[in-house]
Amino acid sequence: MSGDSEKYWYNLTTGEVEKGFASPAIDRAGPFDTAEEAAKAPEVLRERSRAWSEDEARDDNWGAGDAGTER
């Protein structure tokens, strides 16, 4: 975990990129290897959230096409 203190984080409250543990954990997204990667955190988080929502929807509908089918 000590290596993370040398990485970059995106501050969810301020929108700023920070190096190390400058802000409380609840306000940080990361870690990222570069400041440029950290700056893209909002886009990365939106994409992951979209993918998770799609996966969850697929899981919720799993087997729905088989309803009423006897085996």
Steps between C-alpha positions, in 0.01 A plus 500: 500500500792735556557512123156656460622810683718572196215458250245748371142534616195685373325706766128443451410812697732757342558338159874542548776244442712439810819308565494278806247502780431874503124458559284267708443159341128564453583789265755311286474277192805303400782428517630585155857473373502843333334835552353473149327172587366650823359798308290257294348341812148641450479344152642170625253492790204578272601222259546246780167598652327456163661159451404389852139613443483302178645191671254534785209534258614184319525318831153618602357368172693173505272215401208731417483353150455152646191584705228246444727262311490144628797277487 
